Each structure stands twice: as structure tokens, then as C-alpha cells.
Amino acid sequence: METNRSQLLPAISFRKKLVISIVSLILFGGVITYAVYETTKATVTISVDGEDVTVQTHASTVAELMKEQEWEVQDYDSIKPELDAEIAGNMTITWEQAKKVYVTIQGLEEKIWTTADDVKQLIHELGIEYKEHDFIEPSLSEEITDRMNLIYESAFLVELASDGEQQELWTTSTTVADFLERESVTLGELDRVEPAIDTRLDRESEVKVIRVEKVTDVVEETVAFGTVTRKDNELRVGNEKVVQSGEEGKVNKHYEVILEDGEEVSRDLVKTETVKDSKDRIVAVGTQPAPTVSRGANTSSSSGGGSSSNGRTMTVTATAYTASCAGCSGITATGINLNNNRNMKVIAVDPSVIPLGTRVHVEGYGEAVAADTGGAIKGNKIDVHVPTKSDANRWGRKTVKITILN
């Protein structure tokens, strides 16, 4: 029995050694295999938004590497080389992740994705030709961040007319009020602006500032005096006497005047103030009958015309003259001095038709005395005496009816 045990011990020892040898061989093979696996990996440097990450990989393409690293590449991202590029040892991959930016251009907002580093690059990407006077916020040097708001407005010229000057100024989309404030143009309470202050400017246009003033203008004006006639039986018919000279009155008229850029556009009377009352001119008019005129020398010339009967009416052609007319002495054929009696009612007649001294009523002229003659006054013609040349021009030549009063 002891002999069999001694024979088994060497056999067990051999099997243990064999198992250990096999396990060691397997482990050695695994180590060699792992070492070979590791040494065959490619070394890749990935630059993610400017930060470098180095990895070892057996991935065959860039896409497999990104998946292996559990990095998700978005459609708007920039990756170089592209995802289908093959992996090679010691290569560098640049991956720029896109950021979402809200861009407002000329008042219209849109959402975009970009890999631009700063605002200047983004403006270039959008194809915007940025000019000196354009408005952009934030500034061109500002770094792009996710969910940034970017505002861009292109500048245009506006012609400003104000205070006698015209200027061409650059501006961006704004209201007239903001434009004037930016250009330090202040408005008075009454000033006007064209177009209206709340109008939005979004293209080349003209802004006009009208300076409005309200002032009071006091104007002194004269008030004409009236003429009052009084009958005087101490004066012969046809004679007049000024009893009281007339005096003009004075009033101050207060006007509210509106001026636009110094030019008057409206004037409204707000008050009339009497400074001096006018005084009527009083004239005494003679009512004493004229003496009977001797017709001894005129008898022959009045044949055919004869004496006139009271109330007789005739139609005549009437002109007008003054005491100072060309060739006139101012003294009538009957001796009346018209130079001293410019308002006296006298007519020149043809004595063969209307005897001198006859009182008549002339249509449109009034009661007068036939006290004068004239070289051109023949037949049914008369010449009425008036105070001034302008009165004579106004009378002109007309056909009137006259009535014989005595």
C-alpha cells in the first residue's frame, strides 16, 4: 500500500507543473496579443473649439472615432477632415461646434447657426458689406456666444433742413424724433416737422424743421372823418361854407401774427383800441335863392331854347371838370370862384338850352346851379363840377336825366 502512494506523488506533481506551464503560456500569449493590439492603435489629436484632446484609436474613419468617443457632430458643425475621411497615425482633427445666433437685419429677425469666432466673421459669412456709418450691436470684435442677439442696420442719407441750413446726414432706421435728438436739434413748443415727428425713417428722405413763432403786431391806423351838411339860409344857393374842419381819428389794431421760418403765414385781429376819436367836418349849404340873372345879352343866343318851365326833364350827355382843369381859371361865367368853393354844385351848360342861373337836379349828382359855360358844351350837353381830378375820372362820360327846378 505504501508502495502505490509513493508512485502517485511524482505523477501529481508533474500534472501541476503542466497546468502551471499551460496557464503561464496562455497569459504570456494574452500579454503579447494586448501589447500588439495597443501598439497598433493610431494616435489622433482632436481640437474641439480650440482645446486639444489626444486619443488612441483603432477606428477606421473620423465618424467611427467620434462615435467611439461618444461625441455627436451636428449638421452645422465644422469638422476637418470630413467624417468619411480615414484615420491615419498622428493625425489632427479640427472640430468647431456651431452656435445658435439670433440675427436682426433691417428689423427682420432670423435664427442661424454659425462657427464664426467673432461678429466680424459672422457679418462676412452673411454677405453683409459693412460700412462706416452702419449700426451693429454687439461690436465687430465681440466673440460669438451661443444664443447671442445680433442687430444690424445699414445707414442711409437724410437731408435735414433746419434754421436756414441744409445738411446731408447718415442715419439708420429710426423715427424722426430720435433722428433729431441724435443730431441735437431741439424743437420749440410751436415748431413743426415734416414728416411728422413719429414717422419712421427707413430710406433716403428729407426732414424739414419749421420754426414757428407767435407774435403780437400793433398797427396804428387813421379813421376817416365824416362830412355833415347843414342848410344855411344866409348863404346863396350853390354856396357852401366849412363851419368845422374834420379831424381824422386814430386806432391801434392788435394782430396775432404767426411766422414760419420768419415769414408771415397768418394774421388775426384780436383787439381794436381807440386812441383818438374822429371829428366830423361840418359844411353849411346855402339855401338863399340866387338873384335873377339878366338875360338881355343872352336873348339872341337863347332863341330856340327859350325860357325853361319848372319840372321839365331832359336827357343830356354829362362829363365832369374841376376848377383847376386845363385852360380853366376857376371862375365861372357867372363869377363864382370855384377855387374857393371846390365842393359847390355847379354845371356848365349851353345857355341856349339851359339859361344861366337855372337851378336843376342832375341824376347821380344832385341839385346844382347852371353857372358856367364851355367851348365844347353845345346842345344837350353838360359838364358837372367836382372837387378833384380823381372824382372827374370816376364820373367819366355818361347819359343822365336832368330836371329844371326853376
Secondary structure, DSSP 8 states (H G I E B T S, - for coil): -HHHHHHHHHHHHHHHHHHHHHHHHHHHHHHHHHHHHHHT-EEEEEEETTEEEEEEE--SBHHHHHHHTT----TT-EEES-TTSB--TTEEEEEE--EEEEEEETTEEEEEEE--SBHHHHHHHTT----TT-EEES-TT-B--TTEEEEEE--EEEEEEETTEEEEEEE-SEEHHHHHHHTT----SS-EEES-TT-EE-SSEEEEEE-EEEEEEEEEEEE---EEEEEEEEEETT-EEEEE--B-EEEEEEEEEEEETTEEEEEEEEEEEEEE--B-EEEEEEEE-------GGGTTTTTTT----TT-EEEEEEEEE-TTSTT--SB-TT--BTTT-TT--EEE--TTTS-TT-EEEETTTEEEEEEE--TT--SSEEEEE-SSHHHHHHH-SEEEEEEE--
